[in-house]
Each structure stands twice: as structure tokens, then as C-alpha cells.
Amino acid sequence: MIKAALAFVFVVAACGGDDGSSNNTQMDAAGSAAACTGAVYDVCTDNAQCNSQNCHFYQQSNFTVCTQACSATNPCPNDSSGNPGQCNNMGICKPAAANNCTR
């Protein structure tokens, strides 16, 4: 009984929890990218696919992602690499890369 309880605690600890700092990279059971949910930096084709209602094409990086407004007092969330997105001259967040998800 004690071994079973310890095994359960170990499994729960190994799985960890979501502390809000995840990088939005989700995989399904087959190991492929999960469906995009409209989170910041998810791939998109129009504003309706984004929780923020802001889908933006970054020409130099050649990707289109959901983004959000940013400023000195409202910094960008982390991108899929774990680094903060960059607040560009238009006042919107730009990640180094899009989240690993599919539409």
C-alpha cells in the first residue's frame, strides 16, 4: 500500500502543474502539434481565430500569429522559446517564432 502511494506521488510530481509560464507548445498523443486555441502567438489566418481578435502577419519573419497590444507597462508574454515576445513599433507583441500548433 505504501509503495502504491509513493508511486502515485512520484507520478503526480513528475507530471507537474501549469504555473502559467508554459510556452504554449502542445502535442497530441501521436507527437504532432495540437490544434491552435487562439492563444497569443498561435498560428492564425484572420482576427476571428484569436482570443485577442488580433491576427498579424510579420513579413520579415514570414509568419502570421495571434498577438496582443503591448507597452512599457504591459509587456509581452513569453513565446514558445521561453523568451518574452518583443513589443514592436506598432505596439504589438512579436514572438521569435509561432507556437507549435496547427489550424
N, C-alpha and C positions, 0 to 999 in steps of 0.2 A: 504494500500500500504506500509506504514512504517512497519507494523507488518510482512508482507511478506519479505521485505528487511532484517529486523533484523533476521528473521528465517533463511534466506539463509546464512547470515554472520555467524550465530551460527553453522549451519551445516558444512560450509566450515572450520571454525576454529576447530570444533570437529574432523574433518577428518584429519587435519594436512597435512603436506607435507613430502616428502622424503628428509631429510637433509644429506643422505649418511651414516648415522650411524645405519641403520636398521640391524637387526640381521638375515636377510635372511629367516626368518620363514614366509612362505606364506600359506594361507589357501584358499581353494576354497569355493564356496557358501554353500556346504554341510558340511563344517567344517573339511574336511580331508586335508591332506597335498597336496600342489600343486606340479606340476611336477618340477623336478630339471632343472635348466637352465645352469649348468656348472659353477656356481659361486664358489668362494673359500668356502670350507667346505661342498659343496653339495655331496651327495652320488654318487659314480661312480663305474664302473667296468673296464674301460680302459681309457687311456690318451685322446682318441678322444672325450670323453664326457665332458672334462674340457676345459674352456676358456684358462687356463694356460698350457694345454697339459700335466698336471702332476697329475695323479691319484695315490694315495699311500695308501697301507694297513698298518694300525697301529696295530700290532699283540697284544700288551698288552691291548689295548682298544677294540680290535675286531671290528673295522670298517674301511671302505675304503672310502676316500673322495678326492675331488679335493683339491689341495694345491698349494702353491707358494713358491718361494725362499724367504729367509729372512736373515737378518744380523743385526749388530748393527745400521747401517744407514737405513735399510729397514725393519722396524718392521712388525709383523704380524697383520692383521686386526682382529677386534672383531669376536668372534664366536657367536653361537646362544644364549649363556647365557649372552652376552654383555661384556664378558671379552676378552682381547686380546689373540689370539692363542699363543702358546709357540713356539719359534724358537728352534728346537731340534739340536742335534749334527750333523745332516746331512745337516743343513742349510735350512730346510723346515718347514713351519708352521704346528703345530698340535693343533687342537681345543680340548676342553674338550668333545665335542660331535658333531656329524654330524648335518647339517641343517635339519630341518623337511621338507623334500621333498621326492618325490617318483620318481623312474625310471620306 
